[in-house]
């Protein structure tokens, strides 16, 4: 699979065993002591965001914020986590960084994907 963005994401709904469609995702970079917005998108029909931000970014600290409250709110599902923020460091500006999120209303996990 070819990626147009260096940073991509994937959200899976662990309760229903399917991709989480329509989750708003915000990409930010830590710059000069504050978070600067780089891009925003929504997960597609496969729960993926493959075009998020620029084709390449330099080394630094980044944050993906998933608006899980909007996702669960569409089905009137209560959630303990109305948003999930994943902060990570890019050390090698040549590599691709994929951040999957496994989601349920009362738990989540994430890892570096491929």
N, C-alpha and C positions, 0 to 999 in steps of 0.2 A: 504494500500500500504506500503510495506517495503522499507525503504531507506537504502542504503549502506553508504551514506555520511551524515554527520550531517548537512551540508549546501547544500541546493538544490535551483534550480531556475526554472522559467517558464516564457516564453516570448509569449505574445499574440499580434498579429497585429490587432489593433483596427480599422484600415481603412478597411481591408478586412474581418474582423471577423473570423480569423483563427489563428492557431498557427504559430509563426515565426520560420521557419525551418532553421537550419544552422547558427544561430547567435553565433559567437565566444564569450566565456565567460571566464574571467580571475578571479581567486580567489587569494587575497593577504591578508596578516596579517601585522599589524603594529608591528614592532619589532625593538627595539633599535634606535628609531628615524627615521626609514625608512620603506617603504613597501617591504615585502618579498613575492615573488611568491610562492604559495602553489600548485596550480593546474590550468589547463585550459581544456576546453571542448567546444563542440558545441551543440546547442539545437537539439533534435531529431525530428522525424516526428510529435510529439505532442507538440513541442516547449519547451520540458522539458530537464533539466540537472539533472538527479537523482544520478549520480555518479560524484561528484565534490569534490575532496580533500579527506582527510582522514575520516575514520569512526567517529572519534571524535577529537575535538579540545578543548583547554582550553578556559577559559574566556579571552576576549580581544577585540580589534578593528579589524574589517575585512572590506574588500572592494571587491565588485563584479563589474567588468567593462565589459559592454556589447558593443561589436563592432557593433553598429547599422549602421555605415557607410558602412560596408561590406555587411550587409543584404540589405539595400536600394540600394546600388550600383549595386547589381546583376540584379535589375530590372530598372536601370537608373532612380531611384526616388531620387530627391533632398531631403535633410534633413537638418534641423537646428542643429541637435544633432548627430554628427558623432560617438559619444560614450556616454554612460550613465554610470556614476560611482555611485554606491550606497554603502555608508559607514554605517556600523552598529556595534553595541556593542553586544557581547555575554556575558551575566552576569551569566547565568545558563548553565554550560558546559554539563549538562545531556539532556537538551531539544534539539529538532530538530528545525532548522531554515530554513524556506522556503521563498524565496524572489521572488515574481512574478513581472513582468514588463509589463505594458500595454503600447503599443507603437504605435505612429503614426509619420509621418515625422516631425511634428512641435509641438508635445507635448508628454509627457510621465507621468506616475504615477506608484507608487510602494507602497507596503504595506507588512506587515508581514503575510504571508500565513500560511497554516497548512499542 
